[in-house]
Amino acid sequence: MKLVWFRNDLRLADNPALRHACAGDEPVAALFIISPAQWRQHKMAPIRQRFMLAQVDELGRELAALGIPLHLLRVETFAEVPAALADLSRELGVTQLYANQAIEIDEQRRDHAVSAALAEQAVSCHWLNGCCVLLPGRVLTGSGEMFKVFTPFSRAWLKALDEDGFVIHRAPAPRGEPLPWQPLAERAWVDEALGELTADPRWPVGEAEASRRLNDFLDQAVLDYGETRDFPAIAGTSVLSPYLAAGIISPRQCVAALQQRLGYRPQSKAQPGFVWLNELVWREFYRHLLVLIPTLSMNRPFKPETAALPWSWDPDAFAAWCEGRTGYPIVDAAMRCLNATGWMHNRLRMIVASFLTKDLHIHWRLGEDYFMSRLIDGDLAANNGGWQWAAGTGADAAPYFRVFNPTTQGQRFDPQGEFIRTWVTELADIPPAYVHQPHDWLRLKGRQDYPAPMVDHAVARVRAIEMFRSLEK
């Protein structure tokens, strides 16, 4: 018996672990492990848990239709997984385990412990690359080190992709008669572990849904992506991040679909489609970093010297940021959108992260954790990479003297205030000319229903620069 262990790769197509397990005639079973205590420890957002489990339900039905049973185990923490897998392997008569490689340090340690435990039962473990287009470690500098700056990494990544190529594998063929599948909602122990399992209707699950979103984006928006991607009131992005984070679609499928649609693989900014492809390369960059620099999974900055920065931990200021009460409309709209929907536009992620770290001078770790606790697309590599970039502590971070001005960012990327008025209801009736600096208009109307700015941005900017300059002394 071969066992396929699904994790953040909840798909049938282009799944290396599933494909290799299904090679040959030996019986195949599948496994998904629910770890509520570990998920809480990792700050996994409830909306992400529900989305993931809804996809597990969908995957279970699809596997059952192929004659492959999906087993569910509730194992509270990673420390308990090796023994639980050993027990299941004995029960099923497993001789080989297949899984796609994990990139986070806790997950890698868990997998090493699983390999050791199963080796005692003569079960061989096969770890494959299902999380990246190119295997972490494939794209290195001439001296064999990980790139620390994105642009040369991107060039080397594109060159390596041309050299290596890749193949998209279809879902496996049926391996027997269809099997019954008991929905997760009917399993009491699952419901008790996680509470309400109903997925958010704004985020339908399924590989077909992920493919539909990808194809719609390629048909309607990819050619204009470079011009529209920064405007949150415009549907200019793919909104595929939840599906990539859960592994409902693979990054290889995205690259292949882009190449098929354009008839070529773009290599430079001068070619249509390159800007979106480069965003996929950013995703790869952060994932490769996480594998090759494990301390990034341990709350440590990429630039060690920045650990000495005198960050604030002010709980009241942090709460105001979390709840969208900063007095800066674009920041507040972004945070309220996150809290309501579990998703945030990428430009807004940069704006609010810069505001927390450079205006409020609050430690980026608090923002990173809060995002993970709310985001449907929470992904350690991308989230950590983005937060450290904004804070000035990470790889390829903006120079410390580059500080986003939240007012001018709003004026530039939400010029008519459409996004702001959608989420900051106190400003729903404000004229566009005042929406980014509403306080004088509100005073004239005798209104006090929207907070004054928490800080003077110009003063806060100087303080942020001084913080970083102090490291040079």
N, C-alpha and C positions, 0 to 999 in steps of 0.2 A: 504494500500500500504506500502511495505517495501522498503527502499532505502539503497543501498550499496554504501558507499563513498570510492572509490579507491584513494590511495595515493602512497606510495612507496611499493605497493603490487600488481603489474600489471599482475596478473595471475588468471587463473580459478582454477587450481589444488592446493590443500593444502592451501586454502585461508579461514581461519576461519570465517571472516566476511561474505563472500559470501555463505559459507556452511550454516551458521546459518540463514541467511536471506532466503535461499531457502528451509528451513524446513517448511513444510506445504504447503497449496494451495493458500495462499494470493499472489496477484500480486507483482512482484519484479521489481524495476528499479535500475539503477546504475548511478553514478555520478563521474566525474572527474573535478577538479577545476584548471584552468590555472591562475597563479598569477605572471605575468611578473615582476611587481615592487618588489614583495617580493623575487622572485628568484634572481633578480639583487642584492638586499640587502644582500642576503645570498651567494653571489659570485658564483652562480651556473654556471658552464661552459656551453657555448653555445653548445658544442658537447654533453653534458649530456642532455640538454634540447631537442635537436633534437632526441637523442636516446630514451628518455622517451616518447616524443610525437609520435614517430614512433610506439612505443609499445602500446600507447593509441589507435592509429589507428587500430592496429592488435587486441587489446582487444575489441574495439567497434564492429568490424566485427564478432568476435567469440561470443560475447554476443548476437548480433543481430540474429545470427544463432540459438541461444538457445531460442529466443523469449524475451530476456531481453534488453530493450532500454538503451543505455548509453547517459546520458545528459552531455553536456559540459557547464560549466560556466566560464566566464572570470571575475575574481574578483582580482583586482590589489594587494591588501594586505590582510594579515590575519585578520586585524582589521575589514574588511568589510565582512568577510566570514559568521559570525553568521546571519546577516540580510539577506544576499543572500540565505543562506540555509533555513531560516525561510520562505522567499517568495516562494522558490521552493517547500517546503514542503506543504504550503497552496495550491499551484497550482496543485500539484499532489495528494493531499489527503494522505500524508505520516503520518503513525502512529508510525513507528519504524525506527530508523536509526542504521545501522550497519557499523562499521569501525574497522580496526585493529589499535592497540595502536601506537601512535607516541612517540618517545623517546626524542626528542629535546625540550628544554624549551619553545621556541616560539610556536612550534606546540602544545605542551601540553596546554599552555595558550589559544591558539585558540580553542582547543577542549573543554576546560572547559567553555569557553564563548558560544560555540555552544550548549553544554548541557543545559546551563541556558536559552538561547534564545528559544530552542525547547521545554523546559519544560513548558514554558508559553503557548504553543499550544498543550500541552498534548502529545507531541511526546517523546517517550522513546528512550534513546541512549544506545547502547551496544558497549563497547570497548573491543576488543579481542586481543589475543597475536598472531600476524602474523609475527613479526619481529625477534623473537628469538626462539631457540629450547626450552629453559626453560624460563619461565616468570621472568623478572627482579625482584629480591627480593627473589627468590626461593633458591639461592645459597649464604648463609651467613655464617659468622664465628659462633663459639659456643656462642659468646656474642651477636649475632644478628646484626653484622655490615657487611658492604661490605668488601670483601677481598681487600687488597691493594697490594698484591703480586700475580703474575699470577700462579705460580706452585701450591700452595695450593688451589687456585680457581679451577684450572683444575682438581685436584683430587676430590674436592668436587662436581664439575659439573658432572664428569663422574659417581660418586656414585649416585647423584640425578637422572641422566638420567636412570641408571639401576633401581632405585626405581620407577620412574614415568612412564617410557616408553613413547611412542608416536605413533600416528597413522597418516599415510598419507592419506588424503581424495582426492578422484578423483574430477574432474570437475563436476558441477551439470548437471543433465539430462535436456533435452529441456523442457521448460515450456510453450510452445505455438508455433504458426506458426512463421517461420523465419521472421525477420523484415528487412527493408532496412537500409543501413548504408551509410551516406554521408562522404567520406574521408575528413580528416582534411585539405588537400591541396586545397579542393574546398570551404572551409569556409573562406571567406575574412577576417572576424574579427580575426580569429586565425592567419592567415598569417601576418596581420597588427601588431598584438601584438608581434610576435616573429621572423618575417622575414622569411628567407629561411627555409623550413621544411624538406629538403632532408636529410635523415640519412646517416651517413658515411658507405660506403659499406663494410668496414672492420669489422663492428659490426652489423651483421644482427639481427633483433629482432625476438621475438616469443619464446613461451615455448618450441617448438620443437627444435629450435636452441640451447637453453640453455641445454636441455636434451642431445642433440647430443654432445655438448662440454663436458658435465659431463661424459657421457659414454665413449667418446674417451679418456679422461684423465684417467679414471679408467681402461680402457683396455690397455693403452699404457705407462702410466707414473707414476701412483700412487705408484707402488712398488719401483721405483727408486727415488721417490720425495725427500727423505732425502738427496740424493747425488747430485741431479741435480738442485734443486730449486733455488740455489744461482747464477747460471750461466746464465746471460741474453742472451747469444748467443745460448742457448739450449732451445728447446721447452719443458721445464720440469715442467711448472706450468699449472694449470687448465684454467687460463684466464677467470674465471667465475665472477670476482668481479663486472663488470658492470651489470651483470644479477642479482646478489645478491643485489646490491645497488638499482636497480629499482624494485626489487621484482618480477622479471620474473621467478625466481626459488627461492625456500625457503631453508633456512639452514637445515630444517628437511628433505627435499628431498635429500640434499647432504649427510647427515648422513645415511639416509636409503639406498641410492644407494651404498655407501661405504660398509655398513654392508652386503647388499645383495651380492655384488661382492666378498667380502672376505669370507663370510660365518660366520663371527663373528664381534663383535665390538672391535677394538683394545683398550687395556687398558694401554699399556706401550710402551716405545721406542723400546723395544725388538721385538715388533710385527709389521709386515709390515702394512702400512697404517696409523700408529699412528701419524706420523709427520704431515700428511695432516689434519687428524682429529683435531690435536692440533691447527692448524691454524684456523679452524672453532671455536675452543674454545676461541682463542685469540679474534676473532670477537665478540663472546658472552661477553667476559670480558669487552671489551671497551663499548659495548652497555649497559650492566648492570651498569657500572660506570656512564655513562651519565644520566641514569634514577635516580640513587640513590644519585648522587652528581651533582645537576643541575648547580652549578657554572662552571662546565666544558664547558657548552654551552655559557658562558658569558665571554670568553677570559681570564679566570683566571687560574693560574697554579694549578695542583693537590697539589703540595707542596707549601703552602702559603708563606713560607719564601723565595722562589725563586723569588717572585714578586719584591724583592729588587735588583736583579741582574742588573748590569749596561750594559744592552744590547745596541748595536749600532742600529741606524736607517739610516745608510749611504745609500742614494738613488742610488749613482753611483755604489757602490759595490753590492747592491741588484740587480740592473739592469744587471750587468755583470753575476751574478749567474743565473738570470731568462733566459738570452739569451744564456747561454752556452759559456761564454767568460772568464772563470776563469783561463785558462792555465793548468788546471788539466784534462787530457783527459777523464777519466771515468765520472767525474762530468759533463763536457760539453756534452758528448755523451748522458748521461741520460736526461739532460735538453732539448736538441734539440729533442730527441725522444718524450718527453712529449709534447713539443710545436707542434710537427708535427702530433702526433697520438692521443693525449688525454689519453695516458696510460703510466705507468712506472712500470717496474719490481720491486718487493718488495725489493730486495737487494739494488737496485739503489736508492730507496726512502730513505733507511737508510743512504746510503753514502752521498747523496746530502743534506739531512737534517743535518747530522753531520757536513758537510762542512760549511753550512750556519751559524749554531749556534756555532760551536766549532772552526772553522778556521776564519770565518769572524765576529763572535760574534754578529751577527744580530738576532734580536728578532724572536723567533719561530713563533710568530703570523703572521709575514709577509709571511713566508714560508707556513704556514697553509692556509692562504687566497689565496696565489698564486696557490697552488695545487688545491684548490676548484674551482678556476676560469679556470682551464685547464683540470681537470680530468673527464673522462667519467664515472668513478666509484666513484666520489666524495661522501663521506659519512662522516658526521660530527664526529660520534663516532670513526671510524677507523682512520680518518685523524688526529683528535685532539690527539687521543691516541698515534699514531705513532710519531707525531711531538714532543709531550711532552716527550715521551720515549727518542728520539734522543737528545733532548735539556737538559735532566737531570732534568726536572721539574715535570715529571709525575709519575703515578703509575708504580711500578716495573721498574723504569728507571735504565739504566745502571749506575754504579758508576760514579761520575762526572769526575774521573780521566781516565775513558775509553773513548778515543777519536779516532775515525776512522782515519787512515792514508789513504788519497785518492789514493796515489800511490800504496801502498801495497794491498789495496782493489782491485784495477784494476788488478794488477799482479796476484792476487789469483783467482779472479772470471771471468776475461776475459783475460786469459794468453796469447793468441795469438793476442789479440786486434781485434777480429772479430767484436764485437759489436761497439767498438770505431771507427773503420774504416768505418763502415756503416753510422754513424751519424756525425762524424767529418771529413768532406770531405777533409779538408786540410791535413789530415794524411792518406788518402786512400792509398798512395803509400809508406808509411814508413815501413821499415822492422820490423817484430814483436819484435826483440830485443830492439828496441828503442821506441815502440809505447807508453809506459807508462811514459817515460821521454824523450820526443822528441826534446827538445830544443837544445841540443848539435848537434844532427844530422841535424836539420834545419839550424843551424848557418853554419855548414860545407858546406851545399848546398847553402848558401847565401840566404836563404828564411826567410821572416818575415811575413808569412801569417797566423801564429797561435800565439795567445797572450802568453806572458811570464806569469809565475805563479803570481797570484795576491798577494799571501802571502807566506812566508816561513812557511811550516806546523809545523816544530819543534818549532819555536818561537810562532806561534799562539796557539799551544797546551798548552804551558806553561802559556800563558795569560788566556786561558779558565779555566785551573785548578785554577789559582789564583783568578779568578772571583768567583768560587764556594767556595774556601777556605775562602774568605773574609766574607762569610755568617756565618762562625763559630766563628768569633771574637766578 
